[in-house]
Amino acid sequence: MTAATLPLGTTNGGKLRPLPWRRMAWIGWRHHRAALAGAAAFLGVLAAGLWLAGLHLHHAYAVAAACHPSSSAPCQNLIAAFQSTNVILKGGFVLQVVPALVGAFVGAPLLAREIETGTFRYAWTQGFGRGRWTLATLVLLGAAVAVMAGAFSVLASWYYQPYLAAGGTQFSSPSPLSPGLFDLRGVACAAWTLAAFAIGAFAGMLVRRIVPAIVATLAAYTGLALVAGNVLRQHYLAPKVARGSNLPDSAWITSEWWTKGGKRAFLGRPPVHLLQQLCPTSFVSGPGGRIGMRGTFSPTACLVRHGYTQWSDYQPAAHFWTFQWIEGGWLLALCLLLVAATVWLVRRRVA
Amino acid sequence: MTWVTWRHHRGALAGVVLFLGLIALWLWRVGLQLHQAYGAAIDCHPASSTACSALLLTFETTGGILKGGFVLQPLPALIGAFIGATVLARELETGTFRYAWTQGFGRWRWALAKLALLGVAVTVVAGLFSALVSWYYGPYLTPGRLSSANSPLHHWLFDLRGVAFAAWTLAAFTMGALAGMLIGRIVPAIVATLATYTALAVTVGDFLRANYQPSRNFWSVQLIEGGGLLALSAVLIALTVVLVRRAT
């Protein structure tokens, strides 16, 4: 590691001099160029693969969308071919690991390496001040990582554009708010990568050993991402309520329930015993005493006949950018908090 | 050497068991739901009615992200990278090899014993886990009304079943060990292992295995793939041990 010292210099009326960002950028680059180059190479290779796959996908979509009439057999075949192109990438879940990996592998070794190898005894006793040093490194590397992730998310948005284009029900377009796609687009990808980086730096200071810090970062990130996607995100704005199956295209359904006479009856799908009670003639005894339903039976029609109403909570696709800014905002706040906590730990630790 | 290996790597081994254990609990819980939904959908008659279609839909939407089998694919790579790469890279990076390799025991015997013991441990744990995975995906692969013999799932789930999962984990472990010895620094060795494993898995999955029909002679392809990976692992361990022996 190259040694670079930044002397405190002459006093500036008793106040600390402002952070020399250019010099710290050079030092940050020298110390962490392997990590940054590695992250850039990883994202670059992934981007190349995604671009090639995306060309294939866009072509399949163009061919399928241009085919008329869309209910004919050859056009249905083209639509099926489009739906089965690049199935691994389809839901977007596979690419969810990218922010986690980039943030964890750049952020966690940052401080954990210093402590594990003992080089903090040199790096943190320069005249510059260890708190300012840490802050400058975290801010600069965090910005670099976020910018790289942001560029990647632009490519990811381009890739998923055929699925999100208003293709109607035959293309079964997912909602832009669906968990697999939401944090690969807009500002969310950069924000999540930055969050992984900040969690990594903080975990590095707490755990103080490199590989356990990486593992802890990945675990913490996974937990946070699951909570945010499944629990928090649907409450950013009050969901709209729809009656029956009257939902706009590309809406993100967050819950469904049935009511009768103004009172809530049950959530989700109708329980079989209720259907047996209400519409007993629609059930027949099968072999071995098992009960089966008649061919023409529709559970929805049975329930509606008996005065039940179906309701859905949903978030319309138009809420996408609001949600992006809300999620980006609280992730940024979390990052600032973690960076502050990391700097505080660095300053406090005597070891 | 068993005791020494355990003392050195108990953290890593405990971590792997904990990690796979948590995933196994999740698979168990979702798997019970899946098997129940499958049972209900299979028993429903007549099969083409709206109501039976509803039960079929319940079956098809259970499992969420586990459905395609993609979520579990990175597991051998992660285990191999985090356990294998750290074995030798840590010694080299921290300089403790100067102590560990100058014992009376002989450095190559030390390295061979460690790699063999850890390799066996990791393979056994992975094998147990893949038995649970096979149970989980049973409903999708049992020949019957709800699954087809030509389903692409046979292809995607192939290396999570039989002996393939354990063989891939062992291969990843030995790749990690060699990468650790060659690169000599922990984090780059982990990254290199993950990259190499991904390249190998994609090559085997997309090009080599496509020439077979997994649903028809499942076990013969499994044994071929398992045997190939075992041979690769043996070669990589031998290479690593030779490098340890020759290192100055």
Interface residues (C-beta under 8 A of the other chain):
Chain A: A34 A35 G38 F42 V87 I88 G91 F93 V94 V97 F105 P109 E116 T117 I210 V211 P212 I214 V215 R269 S282 G286 R290 G292 M293 R294 G295 T296 F297 S298 P299
Chain B: G11 G15 D43 C44 H45 P46 S48 S49 T50 A51 C52 A54 T58 I65 G68 F70 V71 P74 F82 T86 T94 P152 I186 V187 P188 I190 V191 A195
